[in-house]
Amino acid sequence: MRSNNGIRSLIAATAAIAVVTSPLLAVAQTTGTQLTPVPVMAAPRPAVQAQPQPNTNHAPVPGGQSAFPAPVPDPAYRTSASAMPAVPLPTRARIYAGQAAVYTLPSGLKRVAVGSGEMLEVTNVGPRDLIMMGMKPGSTTVHLWLQNGKQLQVQVDISENDAVSLAETIRTLLADVEKINVHAVADRVVITGQDINPGIGSRIDAIQKIYPTVLNFTTADPVGMRPMVQMDVKIMEFDTNALEELGIQWDNVIRGPVAGIVKDFTNNNYYRINPEQSPANGVLLPNKLQGTQAFFGIATQIGSAINLMMNKGKAFLLASPQLSARSGGQAKFLAGGEVPIPVPQGFGQVTVDYKEYGIKLDIEPLVNFNQDISTRILAEVSRVDPTVTVQGVPGFTTRRTESEINVHAGETIVISGLIDSSAQQDAKRLPLLGDIPILGKLFRSDGFRGNRTELVMFVTPRVVTPGSQENLDGLERARQIQERGQQAMPRRNKDFVQ
């Protein structure tokens, strides 16, 4: 049986070999065994110059721990660490996996012990400099014995990513976004902000999928300022021959690019454009020319052709509603009525549902950055069919079309074919159909009864912004209506008093 001195010599020899072969010291020893250090002789190095021998006069290691003497720094590590900025050793250090952090000790290092060598490697690169290399995420403890007799203990947290560098990367990705703050907190990156656009929220969600350590503390904008889309709808009754003419002669309706310029090139003593800032000697005509006016675009005659047909009696305007919706929202229009339908329930109870009929229009526009519009349009024409009844509940005849269309702002969408010949025959037999709003005027038309006219819908979407001409014109019309109403109110009150 070997003596205790022989066991101590074997352990000391193993420690000396570990110090020589690895310049990074990582100690993770089993607990429960108290070791007494003995003088250790380092194995010869293949270096050009002799290295100083480690100090073998060690104090006893506290019970429950085991440690080796501080290793002799390798010249290669001393050279690479000289360019790293050294900071005083804190009581709690935070580094990330793959980072080499340099710390300065208050005194020379005698010994060092690391709780987990798989997470952290430690080596000294000078009399008072220490390098900590993060290996894998986690938390461990480093115990140091200094030459002045003091002992230090440092809690080291190793994160997966460099939170500071990651925060800079995220700031670059969100540089065009206002009301956003990005902070590095410990090993996490926190994004804060209020009233964030939903589109920005989707970008932050994509960033979180790439970087799981990112925390999103932003709040969405409850209003969501999206572009507004104004849809001018015209529901018309067209003469069949005129409608075919309009649908065939597209080469005459759309004439292609057109350019023009208007300017007051010359004046004379009889006809002159008065400057806006100078008083006029006579009466100024409205819409006088100011400077040079130019135009370039695609000229279309659809609106003019429709107005011409109306003047000739070949087209009749049944309704002209204006619908507005946010991008991604929905606008609805119904001209008709509702029929109460009893619905039996349990225990002899009956509830009433209402079925809509007439002209129904549902529009869902979506606007992109180029002001192009993608819209879903549901157009429906329905009427009560008294020839089909079940327990006193009438049936309905419905013609419906649903489409998704991409158009530029200002282009017109045409919807037709929603009235069949059976509706025309019913209009002759059932005079009550003439009481339906909008459709009633169509059913009362002799041309419709004679199968000579057809119902057509024109939908023209436009993007409306606070500074757009459509919005300014609408505000001006509202102001004029308000002024006329205020002027009429005193007169009406005076007449009422008299």
C-alpha positions as CSV (number, residue, x, y, z in Angstrom):
1,M,0.0,0.0,0.0
2,R,1.3,3.4,-0.9
3,S,1.9,6.0,1.7
4,N,0.1,9.4,1.9
5,N,3.4,11.1,0.9
6,G,3.4,9.1,-2.3
7,I,-0.2,10.1,-3.2
8,R,0.6,13.8,-2.5
9,S,3.6,13.5,-4.8
10,L,1.5,12.0,-7.6
11,I,-1.2,14.7,-7.4
12,A,1.5,17.5,-7.4
13,A,3.2,16.0,-10.4
14,T,-0.2,15.9,-12.3
15,A,-0.8,19.5,-11.4
16,A,2.6,20.5,-12.7
17,I,2.0,18.9,-16.0
18,A,-1.4,20.6,-16.3
19,V,0.2,24.0,-15.7
20,V,2.8,23.5,-18.4
21,T,0.7,22.1,-21.2
22,S,-2.2,24.6,-20.9
23,P,-1.7,28.3,-20.6
24,L,-5.4,28.8,-19.8
25,L,-6.2,27.5,-16.4
26,A,-9.7,26.0,-15.9
27,V,-10.2,24.2,-12.6
28,A,-13.4,22.2,-11.9
29,Q,-12.5,19.8,-9.1
30,T,-14.6,17.5,-7.1
31,T,-15.5,18.6,-3.6
32,G,-15.2,16.8,-0.3
33,T,-11.5,16.2,-0.5
34,Q,-9.0,18.6,1.2
35,L,-5.7,18.8,-0.5
36,T,-2.5,20.2,1.0
37,P,-0.3,21.9,-1.7
38,V,3.3,20.7,-1.9
39,P,6.2,22.3,-3.8
40,V,5.8,21.6,-7.5
41,M,8.6,21.6,-10.1
42,A,7.5,22.7,-13.6
43,A,8.5,20.6,-16.5
44,P,11.1,22.2,-18.9
45,R,9.6,24.3,-21.7
46,P,10.9,24.3,-25.3
47,A,11.2,28.1,-25.1
48,V,14.2,30.1,-26.2
49,Q,14.6,31.8,-22.8
50,A,14.2,30.3,-19.4
51,Q,10.9,30.9,-17.7
52,P,10.7,31.8,-14.0
53,Q,9.6,28.9,-11.7
54,P,6.2,29.3,-10.0
55,N,6.1,30.1,-6.4
56,T,5.6,26.9,-4.4
57,N,5.1,28.5,-1.0
58,H,1.3,28.3,-1.0
59,A,-1.1,28.7,1.9
60,P,-3.5,25.9,2.6
61,V,-6.6,25.8,0.4
62,P,-9.9,26.1,2.3
63,G,-11.8,22.9,2.8
64,G,-14.2,21.8,0.1
65,Q,-12.1,23.5,-2.7
66,S,-9.1,22.6,-4.7
67,A,-6.8,24.9,-6.7
68,F,-3.6,24.9,-8.6
69,P,-0.9,27.6,-8.6
70,A,-1.4,30.4,-11.1
71,P,0.2,29.4,-14.4
72,V,3.2,31.1,-15.9
73,P,1.9,33.2,-18.8
74,D,2.7,32.2,-22.3
75,P,4.5,34.9,-24.4
76,A,2.0,34.5,-27.2
77,Y,-0.9,35.4,-24.8
78,R,1.1,38.2,-23.4
79,T,1.5,39.7,-26.9
80,S,-2.1,39.3,-28.0
81,A,-3.5,40.7,-24.7
82,S,-1.3,43.8,-24.8
83,A,-3.7,45.4,-27.3
84,M,-6.8,44.7,-25.2
85,P,-8.0,47.5,-22.9
86,A,-7.8,46.3,-19.3
87,V,-10.4,47.3,-16.7
88,P,-10.4,46.8,-12.9
89,L,-11.8,43.4,-11.9
90,P,-15.5,43.8,-10.8
91,T,-17.3,41.6,-8.3
92,R,-19.7,40.5,-11.1
93,A,-18.5,40.3,-14.7
94,R,-20.7,39.9,-17.8
95,I,-19.1,38.5,-21.0
96,Y,-20.5,36.6,-24.0
97,A,-19.4,33.3,-25.5
98,G,-16.3,33.8,-27.5
99,Q,-15.2,37.1,-25.8
100,A,-11.8,37.5,-24.2
101,A,-12.1,40.1,-21.4
102,V,-8.9,41.6,-19.8
103,Y,-9.1,42.7,-16.2
104,T,-6.5,44.3,-13.9
105,L,-5.9,42.9,-10.4
106,P,-5.0,45.1,-7.3
107,S,-2.0,42.8,-6.7
108,G,0.0,40.0,-8.2
109,L,-1.9,36.7,-8.7
110,K,-0.8,33.7,-6.8
111,R,-3.6,31.1,-7.5
112,V,-7.0,31.0,-9.3
113,A,-9.9,28.5,-9.3
114,V,-12.8,28.3,-11.7
115,G,-16.1,26.7,-10.9
116,S,-16.8,25.4,-14.4
117,G,-14.0,25.0,-16.9
118,E,-16.6,24.2,-19.7
119,M,-18.0,27.8,-19.4
120,L,-14.9,29.8,-18.7
121,E,-11.2,29.7,-19.1
122,V,-8.8,32.0,-17.1
123,T,-5.2,32.9,-17.5
124,N,-2.8,35.6,-16.3
125,V,-0.9,37.6,-19.0
126,G,1.2,39.7,-16.7
127,P,1.9,40.4,-13.0
128,R,-1.5,41.9,-12.5
129,D,-3.5,41.2,-15.7
130,L,-6.0,38.5,-16.1
131,I,-7.9,37.2,-19.2
132,M,-11.3,35.5,-19.0
133,M,-12.5,33.7,-22.1
134,G,-16.2,32.8,-22.4
135,M,-16.7,29.3,-23.7
136,K,-20.5,28.6,-23.4
137,P,-23.5,30.4,-21.9
138,G,-24.0,30.1,-18.2
139,S,-22.9,31.4,-14.9
140,T,-19.8,30.4,-12.8
141,T,-17.6,31.6,-10.0
142,V,-13.9,32.5,-10.1
143,H,-11.8,32.6,-6.8
144,L,-8.4,34.3,-6.8
145,W,-5.6,34.4,-4.3
146,L,-3.4,37.4,-4.5
147,Q,0.2,37.9,-3.5
148,N,-0.7,40.5,-0.9
149,G,-2.6,37.8,1.0
150,K,-6.1,38.9,-0.1
151,Q,-8.7,36.8,-1.8
152,L,-11.2,37.8,-4.4
153,Q,-14.4,36.1,-5.7
154,V,-16.0,37.1,-9.0
155,Q,-19.4,36.0,-10.3
156,V,-19.1,35.6,-14.1
157,D,-22.2,35.5,-16.3
158,I,-21.6,34.3,-19.9
159,S,-24.3,35.2,-22.4
160,E,-24.9,33.8,-25.8
161,N,-24.6,37.1,-27.7
162,D,-22.9,40.5,-27.3
163,A,-25.9,42.6,-26.2
164,V,-24.2,45.9,-26.9
165,S,-23.2,44.9,-30.5
166,L,-26.7,43.4,-31.1
167,A,-28.4,46.6,-29.9
168,E,-26.3,48.5,-32.5
169,T,-27.3,46.1,-35.2
170,I,-31.0,46.5,-34.3
171,R,-30.7,50.3,-34.3
172,T,-29.4,50.1,-37.8
173,L,-32.3,47.9,-38.9
174,L,-34.8,50.3,-37.4
175,A,-33.0,53.5,-38.3
176,D,-35.9,54.8,-40.3
177,V,-38.4,54.3,-37.5
178,E,-39.4,57.1,-35.2
179,K,-40.5,56.7,-31.5
180,I,-38.3,53.6,-31.1
181,N,-35.6,53.1,-28.4
182,V,-33.2,50.2,-28.3
183,H,-31.2,49.4,-25.1
184,A,-28.9,46.6,-24.0
185,V,-29.9,45.3,-20.6
186,A,-27.6,42.6,-19.2
187,D,-27.6,39.9,-21.9
188,R,-30.9,41.1,-23.4
189,V,-31.8,43.8,-26.0
190,V,-35.0,45.7,-25.1
191,I,-37.0,47.6,-27.7
192,T,-39.4,50.2,-26.3
193,G,-41.8,52.7,-28.0
194,Q,-45.4,53.9,-28.1
195,D,-47.9,54.2,-30.9
196,I,-46.0,52.0,-33.3
197,N,-47.3,51.4,-36.8
198,P,-48.5,47.8,-37.3
199,G,-46.1,47.5,-40.2
200,I,-43.2,48.3,-37.9
201,G,-44.5,45.7,-35.4
202,S,-44.2,43.0,-38.0
203,R,-40.6,44.0,-38.6
204,I,-39.8,43.7,-34.9
205,D,-41.4,40.3,-34.9
206,A,-39.1,39.2,-37.7
207,I,-36.1,40.5,-35.7
208,Q,-37.2,38.5,-32.7
209,K,-37.3,35.3,-34.8
210,I,-33.7,35.9,-35.7
211,Y,-32.5,37.1,-32.3
212,P,-34.4,35.3,-29.5
213,T,-32.8,37.5,-26.8
214,V,-34.7,40.6,-28.1
215,L,-37.6,41.8,-25.9
216,N,-40.4,43.8,-27.5
217,F,-42.0,46.3,-25.1
218,T,-43.5,48.5,-27.8
219,T,-47.2,49.4,-27.9
220,A,-49.2,49.5,-31.2
221,D,-50.9,52.7,-32.4
222,P,-54.6,52.3,-31.5
223,V,-55.5,54.7,-34.3
224,G,-53.1,53.5,-37.0
225,M,-52.8,56.4,-39.4
226,R,-53.3,54.6,-42.8
227,P,-54.0,56.1,-46.1
228,M,-57.7,56.9,-46.8
229,V,-59.4,55.7,-50.0
230,Q,-62.4,57.6,-51.3
231,M,-64.5,55.6,-53.8
232,D,-66.8,57.5,-56.1
233,V,-69.6,55.1,-57.0
234,K,-72.1,55.7,-59.8
235,I,-75.0,53.3,-60.2
236,M,-76.5,53.9,-63.7
237,E,-79.1,52.6,-66.1
238,F,-77.5,52.3,-69.6
239,D,-79.1,51.9,-73.0
240,T,-77.9,48.5,-74.2
241,N,-76.7,49.8,-77.6
242,A,-74.9,52.7,-75.9
243,L,-73.3,50.4,-73.4
244,E,-72.0,48.1,-76.2
245,E,-70.7,51.2,-78.0
246,L,-68.9,52.3,-74.9
247,G,-67.4,48.9,-74.4
248,I,-66.2,48.4,-78.0
249,Q,-64.7,51.7,-78.9
250,W,-62.0,51.8,-76.4
251,D,-59.5,53.2,-78.9
252,N,-61.6,56.3,-79.1
253,V,-62.2,56.5,-75.4
254,I,-58.6,56.2,-74.2
255,R,-56.3,58.3,-76.4
256,G,-53.0,57.7,-74.7
257,P,-50.4,60.3,-73.5
258,V,-51.3,63.9,-73.8
259,A,-49.2,67.0,-72.9
260,G,-50.0,70.7,-72.9
261,I,-48.9,74.1,-71.7
262,V,-50.8,77.4,-71.1
263,K,-49.2,80.8,-70.5
264,D,-50.0,84.5,-70.9
265,F,-47.4,85.0,-73.6
266,T,-48.4,88.5,-74.7
267,N,-50.8,91.2,-73.6
268,N,-52.5,94.2,-75.3
269,N,-54.4,97.2,-74.3
270,Y,-57.8,95.5,-74.7
271,Y,-57.3,92.0,-73.3
272,R,-54.9,91.6,-70.4
273,I,-54.3,89.3,-67.4
274,N,-54.3,91.4,-64.3
275,P,-51.7,90.5,-61.7
276,E,-53.2,89.1,-58.5
277,Q,-51.6,91.7,-56.3
278,S,-52.7,94.8,-58.4
279,P,-56.1,96.3,-58.3
280,A,-58.3,95.7,-61.4
281,N,-59.9,98.5,-63.4
282,G,-62.7,96.2,-64.4
283,V,-64.3,93.0,-63.3
284,L,-61.9,90.0,-62.8
285,L,-63.1,86.8,-64.3
286,P,-62.8,83.7,-62.1
287,N,-60.1,81.1,-62.6
288,K,-57.8,83.7,-64.2
289,L,-54.4,82.3,-65.3
290,Q,-51.5,82.6,-62.9
291,G,-48.1,82.0,-64.4
292,T,-47.5,79.0,-66.5
293,Q,-49.7,75.9,-66.3
294,A,-48.6,72.6,-67.7
295,F,-50.1,69.1,-68.0
296,F,-48.9,65.6,-68.9
297,G,-50.7,62.4,-68.5
298,I,-53.1,59.8,-69.9
299,A,-56.2,61.4,-71.3
300,T,-59.4,59.5,-71.0
301,Q,-63.0,60.2,-72.1
302,I,-64.9,57.7,-70.1
303,G,-66.4,60.4,-67.8
304,S,-67.2,62.6,-70.8
305,A,-68.7,59.8,-72.7
306,I,-71.0,58.9,-69.8
307,N,-72.1,62.5,-69.4
308,L,-72.8,62.7,-73.1
309,M,-75.0,59.6,-73.0
310,M,-76.9,61.1,-70.0
311,N,-77.5,64.3,-72.0
312,K,-78.8,62.2,-74.9
313,G,-81.1,60.2,-72.7
314,K,-79.1,57.0,-73.2
315,A,-78.0,56.7,-69.6
316,F,-79.6,57.6,-66.3
317,L,-77.9,58.1,-62.9
318,L,-79.7,56.1,-60.3
319,A,-77.4,56.8,-57.3
320,S,-74.0,58.4,-56.7
321,P,-72.7,57.5,-53.2
322,Q,-69.2,58.3,-52.0
323,L,-67.6,55.7,-49.8
324,S,-64.5,56.1,-47.7
325,A,-62.4,53.5,-45.9
326,R,-58.9,53.2,-44.5
327,S,-56.3,51.1,-46.2
328,G,-57.2,47.6,-45.1
329,G,-60.6,48.7,-43.9
330,Q,-64.1,48.1,-45.3
331,A,-66.8,50.3,-46.8
332,K,-70.4,49.2,-47.3
333,F,-73.4,50.5,-49.2
334,L,-76.9,49.2,-49.2
335,A,-79.9,50.7,-51.1
336,G,-82.9,48.6,-50.5
337,G,-84.6,47.2,-47.4
338,E,-84.9,44.4,-45.0
339,V,-87.5,41.6,-44.8
340,P,-88.3,40.2,-41.3
341,I,-88.0,36.4,-41.3
342,P,-89.2,34.5,-38.2
343,V,-86.8,31.8,-37.0
344,P,-88.3,29.1,-34.6
345,Q,-86.3,28.4,-31.5
346,G,-86.6,25.9,-28.7
347,F,-89.6,25.7,-26.3
348,G,-91.9,27.3,-28.9
349,Q,-90.0,30.6,-29.0
350,V,-89.5,32.5,-32.2
351,T,-86.8,35.1,-33.0
352,V,-86.8,37.5,-36.0
353,D,-83.9,37.8,-38.4
354,Y,-83.8,40.5,-41.1
355,K,-82.7,39.7,-44.6
356,E,-81.3,42.6,-46.7
357,Y,-82.3,43.1,-50.3
358,G,-81.6,45.7,-53.0
359,I,-78.2,46.9,-54.2
360,K,-75.4,46.0,-51.9
361,L,-71.8,47.0,-52.3
362,D,-68.9,46.0,-50.1
363,I,-65.4,47.4,-50.8
364,E,-62.1,46.6,-49.0
365,P,-59.2,48.7,-50.4
366,L,-55.5,48.3,-49.7
367,V,-52.9,50.9,-50.6
368,N,-49.2,50.3,-51.0
369,F,-46.3,52.8,-50.9
370,N,-46.7,53.7,-54.6
371,Q,-50.3,54.7,-54.1
372,D,-51.5,51.7,-56.0
373,I,-54.8,50.2,-54.9
374,S,-55.7,46.6,-54.5
375,T,-59.4,46.2,-53.7
376,R,-61.9,43.5,-53.1
377,I,-65.4,44.3,-54.4
378,L,-68.6,42.5,-53.6
379,A,-71.5,43.7,-55.7
380,E,-75.0,42.2,-55.1
381,V,-78.4,42.9,-56.5
382,S,-81.2,41.0,-54.8
383,R,-85.0,41.2,-54.7
384,V,-87.9,39.5,-53.0
385,D,-89.4,36.6,-55.0
386,P,-93.0,36.3,-54.0
387,T,-93.4,33.3,-56.2
388,V,-91.3,31.2,-53.8
389,T,-92.6,31.0,-50.2
390,V,-92.0,28.6,-47.4
391,Q,-94.5,28.9,-44.5
392,G,-95.2,32.5,-45.4
393,V,-91.5,33.4,-45.7
394,P,-90.6,34.7,-49.2
395,G,-87.6,33.7,-51.2
396,F,-85.0,36.0,-52.7
397,T,-83.5,36.2,-56.2
398,T,-79.8,37.2,-55.9
399,R,-77.1,38.0,-58.4
400,R,-73.7,38.5,-56.8
401,T,-70.2,39.1,-58.1
402,E,-67.0,39.2,-56.1
403,S,-63.6,40.3,-57.5
404,E,-60.1,41.4,-56.4
405,I,-58.7,44.0,-58.7
406,N,-55.4,46.0,-58.9
407,V,-55.9,49.5,-60.2
408,H,-54.0,52.8,-60.1
409,A,-55.6,55.7,-58.2
410,G,-58.2,57.4,-60.3
411,E,-58.9,54.4,-62.6
412,T,-62.5,53.3,-63.0
413,I,-63.8,49.8,-62.3
414,V,-67.0,48.8,-64.3
415,I,-69.4,46.1,-62.9
416,S,-72.4,45.0,-65.0
417,G,-74.5,42.0,-65.8
418,L,-76.3,41.9,-62.4
419,I,-79.8,42.1,-63.9
420,D,-81.3,39.2,-65.9
421,S,-84.3,39.0,-68.1
422,S,-86.5,37.5,-65.4
423,A,-86.2,40.6,-63.4
424,Q,-87.5,42.6,-66.3
425,Q,-90.5,40.3,-66.7
426,D,-91.2,40.5,-63.0
427,A,-91.1,44.3,-63.2
428,K,-94.0,44.1,-65.7
429,R,-96.1,41.8,-63.6
430,L,-95.3,43.2,-60.1
431,P,-95.7,47.0,-59.8
432,L,-94.5,46.9,-56.1
433,L,-90.9,46.4,-57.3
434,G,-91.0,50.0,-58.3
435,D,-91.0,51.0,-54.6
436,I,-87.5,49.6,-54.0
437,P,-84.9,52.4,-53.6
438,I,-82.8,53.0,-56.7
439,L,-83.9,49.6,-58.2
440,G,-87.5,51.0,-58.2
441,K,-86.5,53.7,-60.6
442,L,-84.9,51.1,-62.8
443,F,-87.9,48.8,-62.7
444,R,-90.2,51.6,-63.6
445,S,-88.2,52.4,-66.7
446,D,-89.8,51.5,-69.9
447,G,-86.5,50.8,-71.5
448,F,-85.6,48.3,-68.7
449,R,-89.0,46.6,-69.1
450,G,-88.4,46.4,-72.9
451,N,-85.0,44.7,-72.3
452,R,-83.3,47.8,-73.8
453,T,-81.3,48.9,-70.7
454,E,-79.0,47.4,-68.1
455,L,-77.7,48.2,-64.6
456,V,-74.0,49.2,-64.5
457,M,-71.8,50.2,-61.6
458,F,-68.8,52.5,-61.9
459,V,-66.3,52.5,-59.0
460,T,-63.4,55.0,-59.0
461,P,-61.0,54.7,-56.0
462,R,-58.7,57.6,-55.1
463,V,-56.1,57.9,-52.4
464,V,-57.0,60.8,-50.1
465,T,-54.3,62.5,-47.9
466,P,-54.6,65.6,-45.7
467,G,-53.0,67.6,-48.4
468,S,-54.6,66.0,-51.4
469,Q,-56.8,68.1,-53.8
470,E,-59.8,65.9,-53.1
471,N,-59.6,66.5,-49.4
472,L,-59.0,70.3,-49.8
473,D,-62.0,70.5,-52.2
474,G,-64.2,68.6,-49.7
475,L,-63.2,70.9,-46.9
476,E,-64.0,73.9,-49.0
477,R,-67.4,72.5,-49.9
478,A,-68.1,71.8,-46.2
479,R,-67.1,75.3,-45.3
480,Q,-69.4,76.8,-47.9
481,I,-72.3,74.6,-46.8
482,Q,-71.7,75.7,-43.2
483,E,-71.6,79.4,-44.1
484,R,-74.9,79.1,-46.1
485,G,-76.5,77.3,-43.2
486,Q,-75.4,79.9,-40.7
487,Q,-76.7,82.7,-43.0
488,A,-80.1,80.9,-43.4
489,M,-80.6,80.3,-39.7
490,P,-81.3,83.9,-38.6
491,R,-83.7,84.4,-41.6
492,R,-85.6,81.3,-40.7
493,N,-85.7,82.3,-37.0
494,K,-87.0,85.7,-37.9
495,D,-89.7,84.3,-40.1
496,F,-90.7,81.9,-37.4
497,V,-91.0,84.7,-34.8
498,Q,-93.2,86.8,-37.2
